[in-house]
Amino acid sequence: MGREVRRVPKDWQHPTENGRLKPLHEGYAETLAGFLAMQSKDGLQKALDYYGTAPDINDYMPEWTEAEKTHIQMYETCSEGTPISPVFEFPEQLAHWLASTHASAFGGMTATYEQWLEVARGGWAPSAVVENGELKSGVAIAKGSVK
């Protein structure tokens, strides 16, 4: 859980539900395969007990082709995934927007352009870490460890 870059189409509009961004998981196909395998092996009740419910495709990011995923968007993954930025073509644009708008790296913490750029170049960062007894956002310490 934390911040992650997701590849999306240029015109992607994250869905809303009741006026709020709808959290979306990644990996519908994998989750469905796991659910069906458990159901086949151990029965429906065991699969439902483990997963809570059968995977609903509407709760997952669309599965676009690689050719369709031409742009990037920063997501927070603490609530299964809602965007914290608009869609951009280049990591530098995304990092500039995140830094200049003081986007949340964790709670009320923000990050510098350079810190956001590390994550925007295709990685992720945990929500937060404790370093030398100090709470820091994962974005702030992500240099070199996000890829």
VOZAKE-343175 format. One record per residue (C-alpha): x, y, z; residue number from 1; residue in one letter. Coordinates in steps of 0.5 Angstrom, whole numbers, plus 2048, in hexadecimal, padded with zeros to 3 digits. Each point is the difference from the previous one (the first is absolute). Layout:
REM residues N
{X: X, Y: Y, Z: Z, i: NUM, aa: A}
...
***
This chain:
REM residues 147
{X: 800, Y: 800, Z: 800, i: 1, aa: M}
{X: 802, Y: 807, Z: 7FE, i: 2, aa: G}
{X: 801, Y: 804, Z: 7FA, i: 3, aa: R}
{X: 801, Y: 7FC, Z: 7F9, i: 4, aa: E}
{X: 800, Y: 802, Z: 7F9, i: 5, aa: V}
{X: 7FB, Y: 7FD, Z: 7FB, i: 6, aa: R}
{X: 800, Y: 800, Z: 7F9, i: 7, aa: R}
{X: 7FA, Y: 802, Z: 7FD, i: 8, aa: V}
{X: 7FD, Y: 803, Z: 7F9, i: 9, aa: P}
{X: 801, Y: 807, Z: 7FE, i: 10, aa: K}
{X: 7F8, Y: 801, Z: 801, i: 11, aa: D}
{X: 7FF, Y: 7FC, Z: 807, i: 12, aa: W}
{X: 7FB, Y: 803, Z: 805, i: 13, aa: Q}
{X: 800, Y: 7FC, Z: 806, i: 14, aa: H}
{X: 7F9, Y: 7FE, Z: 802, i: 15, aa: P}
{X: 7FC, Y: 803, Z: 806, i: 16, aa: T}
{X: 7FB, Y: 7FD, Z: 804, i: 17, aa: E}
{X: 7FB, Y: 805, Z: 804, i: 18, aa: N}
{X: 804, Y: 806, Z: 7FE, i: 19, aa: G}
{X: 807, Y: 7FD, Z: 803, i: 20, aa: R}
{X: 806, Y: 7FC, Z: 7FC, i: 21, aa: L}
{X: 7FE, Y: 7F9, Z: 800, i: 22, aa: K}
{X: 806, Y: 7FC, Z: 803, i: 23, aa: P}
{X: 802, Y: 7FB, Z: 7FB, i: 24, aa: L}
{X: 805, Y: 7FA, Z: 801, i: 25, aa: H}
{X: 805, Y: 7FD, Z: 7FB, i: 26, aa: E}
{X: 800, Y: 7F9, Z: 7FD, i: 27, aa: G}
{X: 7F9, Y: 7FE, Z: 7FF, i: 28, aa: Y}
{X: 802, Y: 7FA, Z: 7FB, i: 29, aa: A}
{X: 805, Y: 7FD, Z: 806, i: 30, aa: E}
{X: 7FB, Y: 801, Z: 805, i: 31, aa: T}
{X: 7FB, Y: 7FD, Z: 7FC, i: 32, aa: L}
{X: 804, Y: 7FA, Z: 7FF, i: 33, aa: A}
{X: 802, Y: 7FF, Z: 807, i: 34, aa: G}
{X: 7F9, Y: 801, Z: 802, i: 35, aa: F}
{X: 7FE, Y: 7FA, Z: 7FB, i: 36, aa: L}
{X: 806, Y: 7FC, Z: 802, i: 37, aa: A}
{X: 7FE, Y: 800, Z: 807, i: 38, aa: M}
{X: 7F9, Y: 7FF, Z: 7FF, i: 39, aa: Q}
{X: 801, Y: 7FA, Z: 7FB, i: 40, aa: S}
{X: 805, Y: 7FD, Z: 805, i: 41, aa: K}
{X: 7FD, Y: 802, Z: 807, i: 42, aa: D}
{X: 7F9, Y: 802, Z: 7FE, i: 43, aa: G}
{X: 7FC, Y: 806, Z: 800, i: 44, aa: L}
{X: 7FF, Y: 801, Z: 807, i: 45, aa: Q}
{X: 808, Y: 800, Z: 801, i: 46, aa: K}
{X: 801, Y: 805, Z: 7FA, i: 47, aa: A}
{X: 7FB, Y: 805, Z: 803, i: 48, aa: L}
{X: 802, Y: 7FF, Z: 807, i: 49, aa: D}
{X: 807, Y: 802, Z: 7FD, i: 50, aa: Y}
{X: 7FF, Y: 805, Z: 7FB, i: 51, aa: Y}
{X: 7F9, Y: 803, Z: 804, i: 52, aa: G}
{X: 7FD, Y: 800, Z: 7F9, i: 53, aa: T}
{X: 801, Y: 7FE, Z: 7F9, i: 54, aa: A}
{X: 804, Y: 805, Z: 7FC, i: 55, aa: P}
{X: 7FC, Y: 805, Z: 7FD, i: 56, aa: D}
{X: 803, Y: 803, Z: 7F9, i: 57, aa: I}
{X: 7FD, Y: 807, Z: 802, i: 58, aa: N}
{X: 805, Y: 800, Z: 806, i: 59, aa: D}
{X: 806, Y: 800, Z: 7FC, i: 60, aa: Y}
{X: 804, Y: 804, Z: 7FB, i: 61, aa: M}
{X: 7FE, Y: 7FE, Z: 7F9, i: 62, aa: P}
{X: 805, Y: 7FC, Z: 7FD, i: 63, aa: E}
{X: 803, Y: 804, Z: 7FA, i: 64, aa: W}
{X: 805, Y: 7FD, Z: 7FB, i: 65, aa: T}
{X: 807, Y: 803, Z: 800, i: 66, aa: E}
{X: 7FF, Y: 804, Z: 7FA, i: 67, aa: A}
{X: 7FA, Y: 804, Z: 803, i: 68, aa: E}
{X: 804, Y: 801, Z: 807, i: 69, aa: K}
{X: 804, Y: 806, Z: 7FD, i: 70, aa: T}
{X: 7FF, Y: 805, Z: 806, i: 71, aa: H}
{X: 801, Y: 800, Z: 808, i: 72, aa: I}
{X: 7FC, Y: 802, Z: 806, i: 73, aa: Q}
{X: 802, Y: 800, Z: 807, i: 74, aa: M}
{X: 7FC, Y: 7FB, Z: 805, i: 75, aa: Y}
{X: 7FF, Y: 800, Z: 807, i: 76, aa: E}
{X: 7FF, Y: 7F8, Z: 802, i: 77, aa: T}
{X: 7FE, Y: 801, Z: 807, i: 78, aa: C}
{X: 7F9, Y: 7FF, Z: 7FE, i: 79, aa: S}
{X: 801, Y: 7FB, Z: 7FA, i: 80, aa: E}
{X: 802, Y: 806, Z: 7FC, i: 81, aa: G}
{X: 7FD, Y: 807, Z: 7FE, i: 82, aa: T}
{X: 804, Y: 805, Z: 7FC, i: 83, aa: P}
{X: 804, Y: 806, Z: 803, i: 84, aa: I}
{X: 801, Y: 803, Z: 7FA, i: 85, aa: S}
{X: 7FE, Y: 801, Z: 7F9, i: 86, aa: P}
{X: 802, Y: 7FC, Z: 7FA, i: 87, aa: V}
{X: 807, Y: 802, Z: 7FD, i: 88, aa: F}
{X: 804, Y: 7FE, Z: 7FA, i: 89, aa: E}
{X: 807, Y: 800, Z: 803, i: 90, aa: F}
{X: 803, Y: 7FF, Z: 807, i: 91, aa: P}
{X: 803, Y: 807, Z: 801, i: 92, aa: E}
{X: 7F9, Y: 803, Z: 7FF, i: 93, aa: Q}
{X: 7FD, Y: 7FC, Z: 805, i: 94, aa: L}
{X: 806, Y: 801, Z: 805, i: 95, aa: A}
{X: 7FF, Y: 808, Z: 7FF, i: 96, aa: H}
{X: 7F9, Y: 800, Z: 801, i: 97, aa: W}
{X: 800, Y: 7FC, Z: 806, i: 98, aa: L}
{X: 806, Y: 804, Z: 803, i: 99, aa: A}
{X: 7FC, Y: 807, Z: 7FE, i: 100, aa: S}
{X: 7FA, Y: 7FE, Z: 803, i: 101, aa: T}
{X: 803, Y: 7FD, Z: 806, i: 102, aa: H}
{X: 7FC, Y: 7F9, Z: 7FF, i: 103, aa: A}
{X: 800, Y: 7FC, Z: 806, i: 104, aa: S}
{X: 806, Y: 7FB, Z: 800, i: 105, aa: A}
{X: 7FD, Y: 7FD, Z: 807, i: 106, aa: F}
{X: 7FB, Y: 804, Z: 804, i: 107, aa: G}
{X: 802, Y: 807, Z: 800, i: 108, aa: G}
{X: 807, Y: 7FF, Z: 7FE, i: 109, aa: M}
{X: 802, Y: 802, Z: 7F9, i: 110, aa: T}
{X: 806, Y: 7FF, Z: 7FC, i: 111, aa: A}
{X: 805, Y: 803, Z: 7FB, i: 112, aa: T}
{X: 800, Y: 800, Z: 7F9, i: 113, aa: Y}
{X: 806, Y: 7FB, Z: 800, i: 114, aa: E}
{X: 7FD, Y: 7FC, Z: 805, i: 115, aa: Q}
{X: 7F9, Y: 7FF, Z: 7FC, i: 116, aa: W}
{X: 804, Y: 7FF, Z: 7FA, i: 117, aa: L}
{X: 803, Y: 7FA, Z: 802, i: 118, aa: E}
{X: 7F9, Y: 7FD, Z: 801, i: 119, aa: V}
{X: 7FE, Y: 803, Z: 7FA, i: 120, aa: A}
{X: 805, Y: 7FC, Z: 7FC, i: 121, aa: R}
{X: 7FC, Y: 7FA, Z: 801, i: 122, aa: G}
{X: 800, Y: 7FE, Z: 807, i: 123, aa: G}
{X: 7FD, Y: 800, Z: 806, i: 124, aa: W}
{X: 801, Y: 802, Z: 807, i: 125, aa: A}
{X: 7FD, Y: 7FE, Z: 807, i: 126, aa: P}
{X: 7FC, Y: 804, Z: 804, i: 127, aa: S}
{X: 805, Y: 802, Z: 805, i: 128, aa: A}
{X: 806, Y: 7FD, Z: 804, i: 129, aa: V}
{X: 804, Y: 802, Z: 806, i: 130, aa: V}
{X: 807, Y: 802, Z: 7FF, i: 131, aa: E}
{X: 804, Y: 801, Z: 806, i: 132, aa: N}
{X: 7FA, Y: 801, Z: 804, i: 133, aa: G}
{X: 7FD, Y: 805, Z: 7FC, i: 134, aa: E}
{X: 7F9, Y: 7FF, Z: 7FC, i: 135, aa: L}
{X: 801, Y: 801, Z: 7F8, i: 136, aa: K}
{X: 7FC, Y: 7FF, Z: 7FA, i: 137, aa: S}
{X: 802, Y: 7FA, Z: 7FC, i: 138, aa: G}
{X: 801, Y: 805, Z: 7FA, i: 139, aa: V}
{X: 805, Y: 804, Z: 804, i: 140, aa: A}
{X: 805, Y: 7FA, Z: 801, i: 141, aa: I}
{X: 7FE, Y: 7FD, Z: 7F9, i: 142, aa: A}
{X: 806, Y: 802, Z: 7FC, i: 143, aa: K}
{X: 803, Y: 7F9, Z: 7FD, i: 144, aa: G}
{X: 7FC, Y: 7FC, Z: 803, i: 145, aa: S}
{X: 7F9, Y: 800, Z: 7FC, i: 146, aa: V}
{X: 802, Y: 7FD, Z: 7FA, i: 147, aa: K}
***
